[in-house]
């Protein structure tokens, strides 16, 4: 138990001095509002980089959580800054939803409606409500929920809602079908994906904490069913990644040929599914599924050595240890933590490197902060340790 006490203290120190301080001191855009869009792997600021919805929603979530957990006024001010910018710039007031990206000056750049980004906006807004009880923020989160349900929720005509429902990846600005639904150039152009559904689950879990509407409850139950029935692969213990509109896995393309599974998402889903189950006040349905994911994820996380995978491993294995006090899981969490501190944390300039390369050096080709590199996986790891231990 003394190790857990130390881990908790180390997590708070890392959170405040390494992660949050970096975003406080280096990423606030005082000229054009909000936060800058990019600092590269060599710690160079790119002030004219686009600003992504996912990045800004995750900044909102991170500082709202920081202010809530640590009772810190400067973090609350930054949460309000992120909230104001999201509401003023990213919300599409004509069609609903949020823009995918903005120019550095805050004008719309890519106006498509990506379900993943809208989910993170809900997630961040719900956290801001947890902090402030702000009715405007709750109303905005509810409107985005209604947008997803009205436009992105799709029922396969041949299967029906009980078996063939899900959330399509993307639509045009006015919610029409779009030719390219990919989340990134690493993803399939498919109807449904594991990644999008995982973060809709995560968003609706946080929304349900502040708005216990029956429809959110029903969708959470459906999402758990989707993971257990379609996304989870009972043979390998991993999650499939991409699907057609009838929930058939897509595993034959060039993109997916050598990446059938994502261990980082496996361990992230292992604890997010249990978290969703907990807000529904149920305790058994996903536990076995969660444990299989945690076991299957282990070797892949250690092989890839990516920042976000290790952050999720710490939380995921602590979660398993708290469910079944097997020291094996605590040892895995501690090993992941030690790797983070020894290799992934940039102790000189702040924040974490994207990954560690096979030769043991930091990966500087990826951003230190950017469209996908946000204070989310790593800060959330710290918050979870502070609240759990």
C-alpha positions as CSV (number, residue, x, y, z in Angstrom):
1,X,0.0,0.0,0.0
2,X,2.9,2.4,0.6
3,X,3.7,2.1,-3.1
4,X,0.2,3.4,-3.9
5,X,0.7,6.3,-1.5
6,X,3.9,7.2,-3.2
7,X,2.3,6.7,-6.7
8,X,-0.5,9.1,-5.7
9,X,1.9,11.8,-4.6
10,X,4.1,11.3,-7.7
11,X,1.1,11.6,-9.9
12,X,0.0,15.0,-8.5
13,X,3.6,16.3,-8.8
14,X,3.8,15.1,-12.4
15,X,0.4,16.5,-13.3
16,X,1.0,20.0,-12.0
17,X,4.7,20.5,-12.7
18,X,5.1,18.7,-16.0
19,X,1.7,18.4,-17.8
20,X,-0.6,21.3,-16.8
21,X,2.2,23.8,-16.4
22,X,3.3,23.1,-20.0
23,X,-0.2,23.9,-21.3
24,X,-0.5,26.9,-19.0
25,X,2.7,28.5,-20.0
26,X,3.2,27.5,-23.6
27,X,-0.1,26.9,-25.3
28,X,-2.3,29.8,-24.4
29,X,-2.9,32.0,-27.5
30,X,-3.2,35.5,-26.1
31,X,-3.3,37.1,-29.6
32,X,-6.2,35.2,-31.2
33,X,-7.9,33.5,-28.3
34,X,-8.1,30.0,-27.1
35,X,-5.0,27.8,-27.3
36,X,-2.4,27.3,-30.0
37,X,-2.7,24.4,-32.3
38,X,0.8,22.9,-32.3
39,X,4.2,22.6,-30.7
40,X,6.3,20.1,-32.6
41,X,8.5,17.3,-31.3
42,X,11.5,19.7,-31.1
43,X,9.5,22.1,-28.8
44,X,9.0,24.7,-31.5
45,X,5.7,26.6,-31.4
46,X,3.7,26.8,-34.7
47,X,1.3,29.8,-33.9
48,X,-0.4,29.6,-37.3
49,X,-1.3,25.9,-37.0
50,X,-5.0,24.9,-37.3
51,X,-6.9,24.4,-34.1
52,X,-8.7,21.1,-33.8
53,X,-12.0,20.4,-32.0
54,X,-10.6,17.3,-30.4
55,X,-7.6,19.2,-29.0
56,X,-9.7,22.0,-27.6
57,X,-12.4,19.8,-26.1
58,X,-9.7,17.8,-24.4
59,X,-8.1,20.9,-23.1
60,X,-11.5,21.9,-21.7
61,X,-11.9,18.5,-20.1
62,X,-8.4,18.5,-18.6
63,X,-8.6,21.9,-16.9
64,X,-12.1,21.4,-15.7
65,X,-11.1,18.1,-14.2
66,X,-8.0,19.8,-12.7
67,X,-10.0,22.6,-11.1
68,X,-12.6,20.1,-9.8
69,X,-10.1,17.6,-8.3
70,X,-7.4,20.0,-7.1
71,X,-9.7,23.0,-6.2
72,X,-7.3,25.3,-8.1
73,X,-8.5,28.7,-9.3
74,X,-5.9,29.2,-12.1
75,X,-7.0,25.9,-13.6
76,X,-10.6,27.0,-13.3
77,X,-9.8,30.2,-15.2
78,X,-8.2,28.1,-18.0
79,X,-11.2,25.8,-18.1
80,X,-13.4,28.9,-18.6
81,X,-11.1,30.0,-21.4
82,X,-11.4,26.7,-23.1
83,X,-15.2,26.6,-22.6
84,X,-15.7,30.1,-24.0
85,X,-13.6,29.4,-27.1
86,X,-15.4,26.1,-27.7
87,X,-18.8,27.8,-27.5
88,X,-17.9,30.9,-29.5
89,X,-15.8,29.3,-32.2
90,X,-16.3,25.5,-32.6
91,X,-20.1,25.3,-32.1
92,X,-21.9,25.4,-35.5
93,X,-24.8,27.6,-34.6
94,X,-26.6,27.1,-38.0
95,X,-26.5,23.3,-38.3
96,X,-25.5,22.1,-34.9
97,X,-22.5,19.9,-33.9
98,X,-19.0,21.2,-33.9
99,X,-16.5,22.1,-36.6
100,X,-13.7,19.6,-37.1
101,X,-11.1,22.4,-37.2
102,X,-10.5,26.1,-37.4
103,X,-7.8,28.3,-38.9
104,X,-5.5,29.8,-36.3
105,X,-7.6,33.0,-36.3
106,X,-10.6,31.0,-35.2
107,X,-12.6,31.0,-38.5
108,X,-13.9,27.6,-39.7
109,X,-11.5,25.4,-41.7
110,X,-13.0,21.9,-42.0
111,X,-16.7,22.0,-41.2
112,X,-17.5,18.3,-41.4
113,X,-19.3,16.7,-38.5
114,X,-17.0,14.0,-37.1
115,X,-18.9,12.0,-34.4
116,X,-15.6,11.5,-32.5
117,X,-15.1,15.2,-32.2
118,X,-18.7,15.9,-31.1
119,X,-18.3,13.2,-28.5
120,X,-15.3,14.9,-27.0
121,X,-17.1,18.2,-27.0
122,X,-19.9,16.5,-24.9
123,X,-17.2,15.0,-22.7
124,X,-15.5,18.3,-22.0
125,X,-18.8,20.2,-21.5
126,X,-20.1,17.6,-19.1
127,X,-16.8,17.9,-17.0
128,X,-17.3,21.7,-17.0
129,X,-20.8,21.2,-15.6
130,X,-19.3,18.9,-12.9
131,X,-17.1,21.8,-12.0
132,X,-19.4,24.8,-12.3
133,X,-23.1,23.5,-12.5
134,X,-23.2,25.9,-15.5
135,X,-26.7,25.5,-17.1
136,X,-25.5,27.0,-20.4
137,X,-22.8,24.3,-20.6
138,X,-25.3,21.6,-19.8
139,X,-27.7,22.9,-22.4
140,X,-24.9,22.8,-25.0
141,X,-23.9,19.3,-24.1
142,X,-27.6,18.2,-24.4
143,X,-27.9,19.9,-27.8
144,X,-24.8,18.0,-29.0
145,X,-26.3,14.7,-27.7
146,X,-29.5,15.5,-29.6
147,X,-27.5,16.2,-32.7
148,X,-25.7,12.9,-32.6
149,X,-29.0,11.0,-31.9
150,X,-30.8,12.8,-34.7
151,X,-28.1,12.5,-37.4
152,X,-25.3,10.2,-36.5
153,X,-27.2,7.4,-34.9
154,X,-27.8,4.8,-37.6
155,X,-29.9,1.7,-37.7
156,X,-29.1,-0.9,-40.4
157,X,-32.4,-1.6,-42.2
158,X,-31.6,-5.3,-42.4
159,X,-30.9,-5.7,-38.7
160,X,-33.1,-3.3,-36.6
161,X,-32.2,-1.2,-33.6
162,X,-31.7,-4.0,-31.2
163,X,-28.9,-5.6,-33.3
164,X,-27.9,-3.2,-36.0
165,X,-27.6,0.3,-34.5
166,X,-24.5,2.4,-34.2
167,X,-23.0,5.8,-34.7
168,X,-21.7,6.7,-38.2
169,X,-18.2,8.1,-38.4
170,X,-18.8,11.4,-40.1
171,X,-21.2,13.5,-42.1
172,X,-21.1,16.9,-44.0
173,X,-21.6,20.2,-42.2
174,X,-25.4,19.9,-42.8
175,X,-25.5,16.2,-41.8
176,X,-25.5,14.6,-45.2
177,X,-23.6,11.5,-46.2
178,X,-19.9,12.2,-46.8
179,X,-17.6,10.3,-49.1
180,X,-14.6,10.2,-46.8
181,X,-15.6,9.3,-43.2
182,X,-12.1,8.5,-41.9
183,X,-11.0,9.9,-38.6
184,X,-7.4,10.1,-39.8
185,X,-5.3,8.8,-42.7
186,X,-4.5,5.8,-40.5
187,X,-8.1,4.7,-40.3
188,X,-10.5,2.9,-42.6
189,X,-13.2,4.7,-44.5
190,X,-15.9,2.7,-42.9
191,X,-19.4,3.1,-41.4
192,X,-18.5,2.2,-37.8
193,X,-15.3,2.1,-35.8
194,X,-14.3,0.9,-32.3
195,X,-12.5,4.2,-31.6
196,X,-15.6,6.4,-32.2
197,X,-17.9,4.1,-30.2
198,X,-15.4,4.0,-27.3
199,X,-15.5,7.8,-27.1
200,X,-19.2,8.1,-27.5
201,X,-19.4,5.7,-24.6
202,X,-17.0,7.8,-22.6
203,X,-18.8,11.0,-23.4
204,X,-22.3,9.6,-22.6
205,X,-20.9,8.3,-19.3
206,X,-19.8,11.7,-18.3
207,X,-23.0,13.3,-19.5
208,X,-25.0,10.8,-17.5
209,X,-23.2,12.0,-14.4
210,X,-24.8,15.5,-14.8
211,X,-28.0,14.7,-16.7
212,X,-29.6,11.4,-15.8
213,X,-31.9,11.3,-18.8
214,X,-33.5,7.9,-19.6
215,X,-32.3,8.2,-23.3
216,X,-28.6,8.5,-22.2
217,X,-29.0,5.5,-20.0
218,X,-30.5,3.5,-22.9
219,X,-27.7,4.5,-25.2
220,X,-25.1,3.5,-22.6
221,X,-26.6,0.1,-22.3
222,X,-26.7,-0.2,-26.1
223,X,-23.0,0.8,-26.4
224,X,-22.0,-1.8,-23.8
225,X,-24.0,-4.3,-25.8
226,X,-22.2,-3.2,-29.0
227,X,-18.8,-3.7,-27.5
228,X,-19.7,-7.1,-26.0
229,X,-21.4,-8.4,-29.1
230,X,-19.6,-6.9,-32.1
231,X,-16.4,-5.1,-31.2
232,X,-14.9,-7.6,-28.8
233,X,-13.2,-10.5,-30.5
234,X,-13.7,-13.6,-28.2
235,X,-10.9,-15.5,-29.9
236,X,-8.1,-13.1,-29.4
237,X,-9.4,-11.0,-26.5
238,X,-8.8,-7.8,-28.4
239,X,-11.2,-5.3,-30.0
240,X,-11.8,-5.2,-33.7
241,X,-11.2,-1.8,-35.2
242,X,-13.4,-1.2,-38.2
243,X,-16.8,-2.3,-39.4
244,X,-19.4,-2.1,-42.1
245,X,-22.9,-0.9,-41.4
246,X,-23.9,-4.4,-40.4
247,X,-21.2,-4.7,-37.8
248,X,-19.1,-7.0,-39.9
249,X,-15.4,-6.5,-39.1
250,X,-13.2,-5.1,-41.9
251,X,-9.8,-6.9,-41.7
252,X,-8.6,-7.3,-45.3
253,X,-7.5,-3.8,-46.3
254,X,-3.9,-2.6,-46.7
255,X,-4.4,-0.2,-43.8
256,X,-5.6,-2.9,-41.4
257,X,-3.4,-5.7,-42.7
258,X,-0.8,-5.5,-40.0
259,X,-2.8,-3.7,-37.4
260,X,-5.8,-5.9,-36.7
261,X,-5.9,-4.7,-33.1
262,X,-5.0,-1.7,-31.0
263,X,-3.6,-2.7,-27.5
264,X,-3.8,0.9,-26.2
265,X,-7.5,1.0,-27.0
266,X,-8.0,-2.5,-25.5
267,X,-6.7,-1.4,-22.1
268,X,-8.5,1.9,-22.3
269,X,-11.8,0.2,-23.1
270,X,-11.2,-2.3,-20.2
271,X,-11.7,0.5,-17.7
272,X,-14.0,2.8,-19.6
273,X,-16.5,0.0,-20.0
274,X,-16.4,-0.6,-16.2
275,X,-16.8,3.1,-15.6
276,X,-19.9,3.2,-17.8
277,X,-21.2,0.1,-16.0
278,X,-20.6,1.9,-12.6
279,X,-22.6,5.0,-13.5
280,X,-25.4,2.7,-14.4
281,X,-24.9,1.1,-10.9
282,X,-24.4,-2.4,-12.3
283,X,-21.3,-4.4,-11.5
284,X,-21.1,-7.7,-13.3
285,X,-21.9,-7.6,-17.0
286,X,-18.6,-6.4,-18.4
287,X,-16.1,-7.5,-15.8
288,X,-15.0,-10.7,-17.5
289,X,-14.8,-8.8,-20.8
290,X,-12.7,-6.1,-19.2
291,X,-10.3,-8.7,-17.7
292,X,-9.7,-10.4,-21.0
293,X,-9.0,-7.0,-22.7
294,X,-6.5,-6.2,-20.0
295,X,-4.7,-9.5,-20.4
296,X,-4.7,-9.2,-24.2
297,X,-3.4,-5.6,-24.2
298,X,-0.2,-6.1,-22.2
299,X,2.4,-7.3,-24.7
300,X,1.3,-4.9,-27.4
301,X,1.5,-1.8,-25.1
302,X,5.0,-2.7,-24.2
303,X,6.0,-3.2,-27.8
304,X,4.6,0.0,-29.2
305,X,5.9,2.3,-26.4
306,X,3.5,5.2,-27.2
307,X,2.7,7.8,-24.5
308,X,-1.0,7.4,-24.5
309,X,-0.9,3.6,-24.4
310,X,1.2,3.7,-21.3
311,X,-1.0,6.3,-19.6
312,X,-4.0,4.1,-20.2
313,X,-2.1,1.0,-19.0
314,X,-1.5,2.6,-15.6
315,X,-5.2,3.3,-15.2
316,X,-6.4,0.1,-16.7
317,X,-4.2,-2.1,-14.5
318,X,-4.9,-0.1,-11.4
319,X,-8.6,-0.6,-12.2
320,X,-8.1,-4.4,-12.6
321,X,-6.2,-4.5,-9.3
322,X,-9.0,-2.7,-7.5
323,X,-11.5,-5.1,-8.9
324,X,-9.4,-8.2,-8.0
325,X,-6.6,-7.4,-5.7
326,X,-4.1,-9.5,-7.6
327,X,-0.6,-8.0,-7.2
328,X,0.2,-8.9,-10.8
329,X,-2.0,-6.1,-12.0
330,X,-0.5,-3.6,-9.5
331,X,2.9,-4.6,-10.7
332,X,1.9,-4.0,-14.4
333,X,0.6,-0.5,-13.4
334,X,3.8,0.3,-11.5
335,X,6.0,-1.0,-14.5
336,X,4.0,1.3,-16.9
337,X,4.4,4.2,-14.5
338,X,8.2,3.7,-14.2
339,X,8.6,3.6,-18.0
340,X,6.6,6.8,-18.3
341,X,8.8,8.7,-15.8
342,X,12.1,7.2,-16.9
343,X,11.5,7.5,-20.7
344,X,8.4,9.3,-21.9
345,X,8.4,12.4,-19.7
346,X,10.3,15.4,-21.0
347,X,11.7,16.6,-17.7
348,X,13.5,19.6,-19.2
349,X,10.8,21.1,-21.5
350,X,7.6,19.7,-20.1
351,X,4.9,17.3,-21.3
352,X,5.7,13.8,-22.8
353,X,7.3,12.6,-26.0
354,X,5.0,10.8,-28.4
355,X,6.8,7.5,-28.1
356,X,10.2,5.8,-27.6
357,X,11.8,4.5,-30.7
358,X,13.4,1.0,-31.0
359,X,16.8,2.5,-30.5
360,X,15.7,4.0,-27.1
361,X,15.5,7.6,-28.2
362,X,12.4,9.9,-28.0
363,X,10.2,10.1,-31.1
364,X,10.5,13.8,-32.1
365,X,8.8,13.4,-35.5
366,X,5.4,13.6,-33.7
367,X,4.1,16.7,-32.0
368,X,4.6,17.5,-28.3
369,X,1.2,19.2,-28.5
370,X,-1.1,19.2,-31.5
371,X,-4.2,17.9,-33.2
372,X,-3.9,14.5,-31.5
373,X,-1.4,15.3,-28.7
374,X,-3.5,16.7,-25.9
375,X,-3.5,17.0,-22.1
376,X,-6.0,14.2,-21.9
377,X,-4.6,10.6,-21.6
378,X,-1.7,11.7,-19.3
379,X,-3.7,14.2,-17.2
380,X,-6.5,11.7,-16.9
381,X,-4.1,9.1,-15.7
382,X,-3.1,11.4,-12.9
383,X,-6.6,12.3,-12.0
384,X,-7.6,8.7,-11.8
385,X,-4.7,7.9,-9.5
386,X,-5.6,10.9,-7.3
387,X,-9.2,9.8,-7.0
388,X,-8.6,6.0,-6.7
389,X,-5.6,5.7,-4.4
